[in-house]
Amino acid sequence: MKRSHFIIVVLIMLAHVIQASGQTNFYEEVSSMWYSGNKTGVLSIAEQRLQQNTNDIAGLLLKLEYEVEFLQLSSVTNTMMQVLTAGQAFTGTNFSQVYPALQADYEVMETVVTNYPSEELTADQAKSSIAGKTMSCDAAIRALQDDDYFGE
């Protein structure tokens, strides 16, 4: 009887190890998708996360990344404000270190959005779907990961 309990415990532990090793970390997944040009896939992840929690920092950051990349000027400052509000409530050590940069980016973003030359908008939007670019929010996503925000 004791041997069967031991085997069950070992099998349960092994199942957890296999499950954990099969998971890709969030940062690597989204940054790889973005870099390969699957930007709508990254937006889809953002939307799924935001459907579950409208204040999900990672979802908001990915949504913002997409809006900035595709120059969706009508919504970008609102999303950035949501990022700052949600981020202010999260007290992770690593994220707290990158949060001031997000605040500074917001101030720059407000100026850029209001002064973006309309004659350049269409041409610049066409350049948005080019692969081989890293995410501008990668430091914030990595900080969330390092703070165990994703529960991995």
MIDOSE-1310 file (N, C-alpha, C; in nm, 2 decimals, decimal comma, always signed):
residues 152
mkrs	+0,08/-0,12/+0,00/+0,00/+0,00/+0,00/+0,09/+0,13/+0,00; +0,19/+0,13/+0,08/+0,28/+0,25/+0,09/+0,34/+0,27/-0,05; +0,38/+0,16/-0,12/+0,45/+0,18/-0,24/+0,36/+0,24/-0,35; +0,23/+0,21/-0,35/+0,14/+0,26/-0,44/+0,12/+0,41/-0,42
hfii	+0,11/+0,45/-0,29/+0,10/+0,60/-0,26/+0,23/+0,67/-0,31; +0,34/+0,61/-0,29/+0,47/+0,67/-0,34/+0,46/+0,69/-0,49; +0,42/+0,59/-0,56/+0,41/+0,59/-0,71/+0,32/+0,70/-0,75; +0,20/+0,71/-0,68/+0,11/+0,82/-0,72/+0,17/+0,96/-0,70
vvli	+0,24/+0,98/-0,58/+0,30/+1,11/-0,56/+0,41/+1,14/-0,66; +0,49/+1,04/-0,70/+0,59/+1,06/-0,80/+0,52/+1,09/-0,94; +0,42/+1,03/-0,97/+0,35/+1,05/-1,10/+0,29/+1,20/-1,10; +0,23/+1,24/-0,99/+0,18/+1,37/-0,98/+0,29/+1,48/-0,99
mlah	+0,40/+1,45/-0,93/+0,52/+1,55/-0,94/+0,57/+1,55/-1,08; +0,58/+1,43/-1,14/+0,63/+1,42/-1,28/+0,54/+1,50/-1,37; +0,41/+1,49/-1,35/+0,31/+1,56/-1,44/+0,33/+1,71/-1,43; +0,35/+1,76/-1,31/+0,38/+1,90/-1,29/+0,51/+1,95/-1,36
viqa	+0,61/+1,87/-1,35/+0,74/+1,90/-1,41/+0,72/+1,90/-1,56; +0,65/+1,81/-1,62/+0,63/+1,80/-1,76/+0,54/+1,92/-1,81; +0,44/+1,95/-1,73/+0,35/+2,07/-1,77/+0,43/+2,19/-1,76; +0,51/+2,22/-1,66/+0,59/+2,34/-1,64/+0,70/+2,35/-1,75
sgqt	+0,76/+2,24/-1,79/+0,86/+2,25/-1,89/+0,80/+2,27/-2,03; +0,68/+2,23/-2,05/+0,61/+2,25/-2,18/+0,56/+2,39/-2,20; +0,56/+2,48/-2,10/+0,51/+2,61/-2,11/+0,62/+2,70/-2,16; +0,59/+2,79/-2,26/+0,68/+2,89/-2,31/+0,66/+3,01/-2,22
nfye	+0,76/+3,08/-2,18/+0,74/+3,20/-2,10/+0,68/+3,30/-2,19; +0,59/+3,38/-2,12/+0,51/+3,48/-2,19/+0,60/+3,58/-2,27; +0,70/+3,63/-2,21/+0,79/+3,73/-2,28/+0,84/+3,67/-2,41; +0,90/+3,55/-2,40/+0,95/+3,49/-2,52/+0,85/+3,47/-2,63
evss	+0,73/+3,43/-2,59/+0,62/+3,40/-2,68/+0,58/+3,53/-2,76; +0,55/+3,63/-2,68/+0,50/+3,75/-2,75/+0,61/+3,83/-2,83; +0,73/+3,83/-2,77/+0,84/+3,90/-2,84/+0,88/+3,83/-2,97; +0,87/+3,69/-2,97/+0,90/+3,61/-3,09/+0,79/+3,64/-3,19
mwys	+0,67/+3,64/-3,15/+0,56/+3,66/-3,24/+0,57/+3,80/-3,31; +0,60/+3,90/-3,23/+0,61/+4,03/-3,28/+0,73/+4,05/-3,38; +0,84/+3,99/-3,34/+0,96/+4,00/-3,42/+0,94/+3,93/-3,56; +0,87/+3,82/-3,56/+0,84/+3,74/-3,68/+0,74/+3,81/-3,77
gnkt	+0,67/+3,91/-3,72/+0,57/+3,99/-3,79/+0,43/+3,95/-3,76; +0,41/+3,86/-3,67/+0,27/+3,82/-3,63/+0,21/+3,92/-3,53; +0,20/+4,04/-3,57/+0,15/+4,15/-3,48/+0,01/+4,14/-3,45; -0,07/+4,08/-3,54/-0,22/+4,06/-3,51/-0,23/+3,95/-3,41
gvls	-0,14/+3,85/-3,41/-0,14/+3,75/-3,30/-0,11/+3,81/-3,17; -0,02/+3,90/-3,16/+0,01/+3,97/-3,03/-0,11/+4,05/-2,99; -0,18/+4,12/-3,08/-0,30/+4,19/-3,04/-0,41/+4,10/-3,00; -0,42/+3,98/-3,06/-0,52/+3,88/-3,01/-0,49/+3,84/-2,87
iaeq	-0,37/+3,82/-2,84/-0,33/+3,78/-2,70/-0,37/+3,89/-2,60; -0,34/+4,02/-2,64/-0,38/+4,13/-2,56/-0,53/+4,14/-2,54; -0,61/+4,12/-2,65/-0,75/+4,12/-2,64/-0,81/+4,01/-2,55; -0,75/+3,89/-2,56/-0,79/+3,78/-2,47/-0,77/+3,81/-2,33
rlqq	-0,65/+3,87/-2,30/-0,62/+3,90/-2,16/-0,71/+4,01/-2,11; -0,74/+4,11/-2,19/-0,82/+4,22/-2,15/-0,97/+4,18/-2,13; -1,01/+4,08/-2,21/-1,15/+4,03/-2,19/-1,16/+3,97/-2,05; -1,06/+3,90/-2,00/-1,06/+3,84/-1,87/-1,04/+3,94/-1,76
ntnd	-0,96/+4,05/-1,78/-0,93/+4,15/-1,68/-0,90/+4,28/-1,76; -0,99/+4,38/-1,75/-0,97/+4,50/-1,83/-0,85/+4,58/-1,78; -0,80/+4,55/-1,66/-0,68/+4,62/-1,60/-0,55/+4,53/-1,61; -0,55/+4,43/-1,69/-0,43/+4,35/-1,71/-0,32/+4,43/-1,77
iagl	-0,21/+4,45/-1,70/-0,10/+4,53/-1,74/-0,04/+4,48/-1,87; -0,02/+4,35/-1,88/+0,04/+4,29/-2,00/-0,05/+4,31/-2,12; -0,18/+4,28/-2,10/-0,27/+4,30/-2,21/-0,27/+4,45/-2,26; -0,27/+4,54/-2,16/-0,27/+4,68/-2,20/-0,14/+4,72/-2,27
llkl	-0,03/+4,67/-2,22/+0,10/+4,70/-2,29/+0,10/+4,65/-2,43; +0,05/+4,53/-2,45/+0,05/+4,47/-2,59/-0,04/+4,54/-2,68; -0,16/+4,58/-2,62/-0,25/+4,66/-2,70/-0,19/+4,80/-2,74; -0,12/+4,86/-2,64/-0,05/+4,98/-2,67/+0,06/+4,97/-2,77
eyev	+0,13/+4,86/-2,76/+0,24/+4,83/-2,86/+0,18/+4,83/-3,00; +0,07/+4,76/-3,02/+0,00/+4,75/-3,15/-0,04/+4,89/-3,20; -0,11/+4,96/-3,11/-0,16/+5,09/-3,14/-0,05/+5,19/-3,18; +0,07/+5,18/-3,11/+0,18/+5,27/-3,15/+0,24/+5,23/-3,28
eflq	+0,26/+5,10/-3,30/+0,31/+5,04/-3,42/+0,23/+5,08/-3,55; +0,10/+5,07/-3,53/+0,01/+5,10/-3,65/-0,05/+5,24/-3,64; +0,01/+5,32/-3,56/-0,02/+5,46/-3,55/-0,17/+5,49/-3,54; -0,23/+5,42/-3,44/-0,37/+5,44/-3,41/-0,38/+5,55/-3,31
lssv	-0,36/+5,67/-3,37/-0,35/+5,79/-3,29/-0,47/+5,83/-3,20; -0,59/+5,78/-3,25/-0,71/+5,82/-3,18/-0,72/+5,75/-3,04; -0,65/+5,64/-3,03/-0,67/+5,56/-2,90/-0,54/+5,54/-2,82; -0,43/+5,58/-2,88/-0,30/+5,54/-2,81/-0,28/+5,61/-2,68
tntm	-0,32/+5,74/-2,67/-0,30/+5,81/-2,54/-0,39/+5,75/-2,43; -0,51/+5,72/-2,47/-0,60/+5,66/-2,37/-0,55/+5,52/-2,32; -0,50/+5,44/-2,41/-0,44/+5,31/-2,37/-0,32/+5,33/-2,28; -0,24/+5,43/-2,31/-0,12/+5,46/-2,23/-0,16/+5,50/-2,09
mqvl	-0,27/+5,58/-2,08/-0,31/+5,62/-1,95/-0,36/+5,50/-1,87; -0,43/+5,41/-1,94/-0,47/+5,28/-1,87/-0,35/+5,20/-1,82; -0,25/+5,19/-1,91/-0,13/+5,12/-1,87/-0,07/+5,18/-1,74; -0,06/+5,32/-1,74/-0,01/+5,38/-1,62/-0,09/+5,36/-1,49
tagq	-0,22/+5,37/-1,51/-0,31/+5,35/-1,40/-0,30/+5,21/-1,34; -0,30/+5,11/-1,43/-0,29/+4,97/-1,39/-0,15/+4,94/-1,33; -0,05/+5,00/-1,40/+0,09/+4,97/-1,35/+0,12/+5,03/-1,22; +0,05/+5,14/-1,19/+0,08/+5,21/-1,06/+0,03/+5,12/-0,94
aftg	-0,07/+5,04/-0,97/-0,12/+4,95/-0,86/-0,04/+4,82/-0,84; +0,05/+4,79/-0,94/+0,13/+4,67/-0,93/+0,26/+4,70/-0,86; +0,30/+4,63/-0,76/+0,42/+4,66/-0,68/+0,54/+4,57/-0,71; +0,54/+4,51/-0,82/+0,66/+4,42/-0,85/+0,78/+4,50/-0,85
tnfs	+0,89/+4,45/-0,79/+1,02/+4,51/-0,79/+1,07/+4,55/-0,92; +1,08/+4,46/-1,01/+1,13/+4,48/-1,15/+1,05/+4,58/-1,23; +0,92/+4,56/-1,22/+0,83/+4,65/-1,29/+0,84/+4,79/-1,24; +0,85/+4,81/-1,11/+0,86/+4,94/-1,05/+0,98/+5,02/-1,10
qvyp	+1,08/+4,94/-1,14/+1,20/+5,01/-1,20/+1,18/+5,06/-1,34; +1,10/+5,00/-1,42/+1,07/+5,04/-1,55/+0,95/+5,14/-1,56; +0,87/+5,14/-1,46/+0,75/+5,23/-1,46/+0,78/+5,38/-1,48; +0,88/+5,43/-1,43/+0,91/+5,58/-1,46/+0,94/+5,60/-1,61
alqa	+1,00/+5,50/-1,68/+1,02/+5,52/-1,82/+0,89/+5,52/-1,89; +0,79/+5,44/-1,85/+0,66/+5,44/-1,91/+0,59/+5,57/-1,89; +0,61/+5,63/-1,77/+0,55/+5,77/-1,75/+0,61/+5,87/-1,84; +0,74/+5,86/-1,86/+0,81/+5,96/-1,95/+0,76/+5,94/-2,09
dyev	+0,75/+5,81/-2,13/+0,70/+5,78/-2,27/+0,56/+5,84/-2,29; +0,48/+5,84/-2,19/+0,34/+5,90/-2,20/+0,35/+6,04/-2,24; +0,44/+6,12/-2,17/+0,45/+6,26/-2,20/+0,50/+6,29/-2,34; +0,59/+6,21/-2,39/+0,64/+6,22/-2,52/+0,53/+6,18/-2,62
metv	+0,45/+6,07/-2,59/+0,35/+6,03/-2,68/+0,24/+6,13/-2,70; +0,20/+6,20/-2,59/+0,10/+6,30/-2,60/+0,14/+6,41/-2,70; +0,27/+6,45/-2,70/+0,32/+6,55/-2,79/+0,32/+6,50/-2,93; +0,37/+6,38/-2,95/+0,38/+6,32/-3,09/+0,24/+6,30/-3,15
vtny	+0,15/+6,25/-3,07/+0,01/+6,23/-3,12/-0,05/+6,36/-3,17; -0,04/+6,46/-3,09/-0,10/+6,59/-3,13/-0,03/+6,66/-3,24; +0,10/+6,63/-3,27/+0,17/+6,70/-3,37/+0,21/+6,61/-3,49; +0,15/+6,49/-3,50/+0,19/+6,40/-3,60/+0,14/+6,46/-3,74
psee	+0,23/+6,47/-3,83/+0,20/+6,52/-3,96/+0,10/+6,43/-4,04; -0,02/+6,48/-4,07/-0,12/+6,40/-4,13/-0,08/+6,35/-4,27; +0,00/+6,43/-4,34/+0,05/+6,38/-4,47/+0,14/+6,27/-4,47; +0,20/+6,24/-4,35/+0,29/+6,13/-4,34/+0,23/+6,00/-4,28
ltad	+0,11/+6,02/-4,22/+0,05/+5,91/-4,15/+0,03/+5,78/-4,23; -0,03/+5,79/-4,35/-0,06/+5,68/-4,43/+0,07/+5,60/-4,47; +0,17/+5,68/-4,51/+0,30/+5,61/-4,55/+0,36/+5,55/-4,43; +0,36/+5,61/-4,31/+0,42/+5,55/-4,19/+0,34/+5,43/-4,15
qaks	+0,21/+5,43/-4,16/+0,13/+5,31/-4,12/+0,16/+5,19/-4,21; +0,19/+5,21/-4,34/+0,23/+5,11/-4,43/+0,36/+5,04/-4,39; +0,44/+5,11/-4,32/+0,57/+5,05/-4,27/+0,55/+4,97/-4,14; +0,44/+4,97/-4,08/+0,42/+4,91/-3,95/+0,42/+4,76/-3,95
siag	+0,38/+4,70/-4,06/+0,38/+4,55/-4,05/+0,51/+4,48/-4,09; +0,61/+4,55/-4,10/+0,74/+4,50/-4,13/+0,79/+4,41/-4,02; +0,84/+4,29/-4,05/+0,89/+4,20/-3,95/+1,03/+4,24/-3,91; +1,09/+4,18/-3,81/+1,22/+4,21/-3,77/+1,24/+4,32/-3,67
ktms	+1,13/+4,37/-3,61/+1,14/+4,48/-3,51/+1,11/+4,42/-3,38; +1,18/+4,47/-3,28/+1,15/+4,43/-3,14/+1,04/+4,52/-3,09; +0,98/+4,47/-2,98/+0,87/+4,55/-2,92/+0,93/+4,66/-2,84; +0,87/+4,78/-2,84/+0,92/+4,89/-2,76/+0,89/+4,87/-2,61
cdaa	+0,79/+4,78/-2,58/+0,75/+4,76/-2,44/+0,82/+4,63/-2,38; +0,92/+4,58/-2,45/+0,98/+4,45/-2,41/+1,04/+4,46/-2,27; +1,09/+4,57/-2,23/+1,15/+4,58/-2,10/+1,04/+4,57/-1,99; +0,93/+4,63/-2,02/+0,82/+4,62/-1,92/+0,76/+4,48/-1,91
iral	+0,74/+4,41/-2,03/+0,69/+4,28/-2,03/+0,79/+4,18/-1,96; +0,92/+4,20/-1,98/+1,02/+4,12/-1,92/+1,01/+4,14/-1,77; +1,00/+4,27/-1,73/+0,99/+4,30/-1,58/+0,87/+4,23/-1,52; +0,76/+4,23/-1,59/+0,64/+4,17/-1,53/+0,67/+4,02/-1,52
qddd	+0,73/+3,96/-1,62/+0,77/+3,82/-1,61/+0,86/+3,79/-1,49; +0,96/+3,88/-1,48/+1,06/+3,86/-1,37/+0,99/+3,87/-1,23; +0,88/+3,95/-1,23/+0,81/+3,97/-1,10/+0,70/+3,86/-1,08; +0,70/+3,76/-1,17/+0,61/+3,65/-1,16/+0,46/+3,69/-1,18
yfge	+0,44/+3,79/-1,26/+0,31/+3,84/-1,29/+0,22/+3,74/-1,36; +0,29/+3,65/-1,44/+0,22/+3,55/-1,52/+0,20/+3,42/-1,45; +0,25/+3,41/-1,33/+0,24/+3,29/-1,25/+0,31/+3,17/-1,30; +0,42/+3,20/-1,37/+0,50/+3,08/-1,42/+0,60/+3,04/-1,33
